Amino acid sequence: MTETVQLVPTCLAGELRPEVAHASVTLLRAMGLHVQVPRDVVCCGQPAFNTGFRPEARRVARHDVACLRATDGPVVLPSGSCAHTITHAWSALNVDGADAIAVRTSELTDFLVARGALAHLQFRGSGTVGYHASCHLLRGMGIDDAPRALLDSIEGITVVPLQDAEECCGFGGSFSVDREPISTALLTRKMDAVEASGATILTGCDLGCLLHIEGGLRRRGCPVRVVHIAQLLAECLVP
Amino acid sequence: MTLEERIARAVQDDHLHAALGTAARTLRERRAVALTSVEDVEGVRDAARAQRLAGIPQVDALISGFTERASARGVHVHRAADGAEAIARVVSIAERLGLRRAVKSKSMATEEIHLNAGLEAAGIAVRETDLGEYIVQLADDRPSHIILPIVHMDRSDVGRVMERELDVPFTDEPEELAAIARARLREDFLAADLGISGANLAVAETGGIVLVSNEGNIRMVTSLPRVHVAIVGTDKLVPTLADAERILRLLSRSATGQQSTVYTTFVNGPRTDDEGPDEVHVVFLDNGRAHIRAGEHAEILGCIRCGACLNACPVYRQVGGHTYDATYPGPLGAVFMAALPGEDHEELPSLCTLCGACEQICPVRLDLPGMLLSLRAEKAARRGGSRRLAMRLFAALMSRPWLLRLGRRIGSWWLRRGSSDGWRSSAPAPLAGWTASRDLPVPARASFWDTFVEDPSVAAVSAQSSPQQTTFHAPESHTSPGSSQSSPTQTTLATFVAAAEALTATVFIEDDAAAVCARVASLIGDAPVLRWDHLPYGLDPAGVDDPAQWPHTAIGVTGADGGIAATGALILGSRADQPRRPSLLPPHHIAVLRRGDIHDDLEAALIARRDLLDSCSSVHVIAGPSRTADIELHLTLGVHGPGRVTIVIGP
């Protein structure tokens, strides 16, 4: 008899980085959980919400709530930002039934640690790792210890601090395009911090920020590997 | 210049980034340290937030209460709907009394209404007296930060402005720059007939206003000219003195990282003696606040204007205050300005990555990101532009995944064209903004949904019955060791001395009256001093009788109505026999304090000495020597008030 969790891969991981969603499945299964994917929940609606298009955001949220209502168990997302939208924005949009979904919803690393992953799972790897604390996870959800504890539990890696680790990378969704010069200035600071840290791997819990930083590092020709924490943990998982 | 042009210019300005980066980091670090001295700081923040939000709808009642009590003490209270009305009030006061020369302390409310231009058009000369605002005025610039007006300048910039505008030799030594300003402004203070200030708080319970400052210019502005006019946004009203004290506990710590600003001035009314203004006017300024109060963003009226959100905002640090082209920049400014009537500032909420650093640092926990989002929604509802179409398409696709799956094949193919190993280096609009500085990730060949296979080998059950579910143990709670309640006097005295010395005050503790007198005599020597009429312990040094000599006297000697252990501050009430000038005009202030008059903190002092607010035209809480950090946060002592403070504590 196994508990079921609903994995919402998020639109970014689902479309751009399916390996992150698959890695999330691997970790949840390693915890002995049965993973279901509510196939019709693609996006939380954040792009519309953050740009002020509330009727459009509400439409997406209503659709998602209807899909998730029909499922059982915790709702888990490999993203602090999307989890934040579900737990905070949906109720601000007055979507019926949103509160019941919000209490079931967790960000992946927070969920894993709360379920005892530090005692149940073993990780081994190598490399020097920098952790990017994404804003919605850190300040929006108040989650910082869980991902750091998971990283610290990986035998063989060294975690190094980043200068101004709590400063935004400048992504901000459509901000990255609408206010490109400011976004780029912030990204430059973040990339400088990553390079100065000596990290060979940069990880974090939000694909939006990570793809933003990775896109910048690629343009710069910097060889630091950028990888979502789910993927890093799944790679390091000792079977 | 358009907003886009201002941004483009600011992001290239390394000079600006260096200045802002250092200042913002220093202030954030100092704030964090300063807040550790507040007992139950999170509880205090919660209480301050609750009180601020509760006060917003009560503004009319608060103004009535304030007016009743202030009028009883002879203060004239006015209400102005907008800047034009406020300016007209000040002009009519000035015309009635023939006032021509105004000195002004830093006030964002007056910046809001462009008071200086209005007064100058009516023939009234206005001199800004805060060091930063003085430089702004000389340079014909505008403040770029609500606490640090010239944070965008470095010391050589300031030196060049002074060289050019004041015809003095160039120097970039902050002490010399401050000394030049002190000398020039001293003349202005003494010649002025009108003092104009803002207010940090207006207290309905007492009918008085509270002002905080470091340089001493606010004490000059509220003490020396014949008339004092305070322009006060209606959002500065608080119900009680206890509410005001709670905000004061957060304000200077959040703004500059000081336990207390050097001067906390309680202005209660016109003079009751031979000094201080003949008339005190308080002009409550609405200027759009009623509109905000009635709307969805009323919460912004809870702002206490500490400026911490500017220091926390990564966007502000990149673009600086001038890019906002608004009275209030930064997160609070983007909300306040955009929430005002009209659409002039509707673009400002776009200057935000939604990182939440402002909400986290805000002493009263304003939901600034939430308000910025809802202002974006108001704008989108007014004028969605082409993005509305895009968002409709987005919503349609995301709520009809079958359509998305169909569309995916086309979109994915289109985006994958011209990509190498999953990235593109250029893309057409609207994604061209992304590829300006970043490679763009393209969709995977097969999405997760295409490839996920549910594990059929395990039987699914609902959540509760899991054997795998491990109980998560919360860490054991430790009872705090409980601070011992030791004898208050010794501890209080020691705390006071340590805090005062930390502010660079010199402290002497004497055992009896004779020793106090001997100590003071050795400090002052033979020269006559400015002094209170009655000094404790039978002290009776020779005073300066000729008012013309007052501004040039080297030493002022006063008693003190109390001391505050937590901050090392002195409390001085102004009355006929306790004039303000001895603690304000001379470069050296000697205060004689009885050790029994030291209170633990401002809260205790305000409770114990509530009588001062009723019996004195103003009450000054003085924490060390006058200071400024307007130039590159460089600490310079002795701006307008005394640069040296000596405290002699007697039995």
Interface residues (C-beta under 8 A of the other chain):
Chain A: M1 T2 E3 T4 P9 C11 A13 G14 E15 L16 R17 P18 A21 H22 V25 R29 M31 G32 L33 H34 V35 Q36 V37 R39 D40 V42 C43 G45 P47 A48 F49 N50 T51 G52 F53 R54 P55 E56 A57 R59 V60 R62 H63 D72 G73 P74 A92 A114 R115 G116 A119 H120 C135 H136 R139 G140 E166 E167 C168 G170 F171 G172 G173 F175 S176 V177 D178 R179 E180 P181 I182 S183 T184 A185 L186 L187 L211 H212 E214 G215 G216 R218 R219
Chain B: I7 A8 V11 P314 V315 Q318 V319 S350 L351 C352 T353 L354 C355 G356 A357 E359 Q360 G370 L373 L375 R376 A377 E378 K379 A380 A381 G384 R387 R388 M391 R392 F394 A395 A396 M398 S399 P401 L404 R408 S412 W423 S425 P430 L431 G433 W434 A436 S437 R438 D439 L440 P441 V442 P443 A444 A446 S447 F448 W449 D450 T451 F452 E454 D455 V458 A459 A460 V461 S462 A463 S465 S466 P467 Q468 Q469 T470 F472
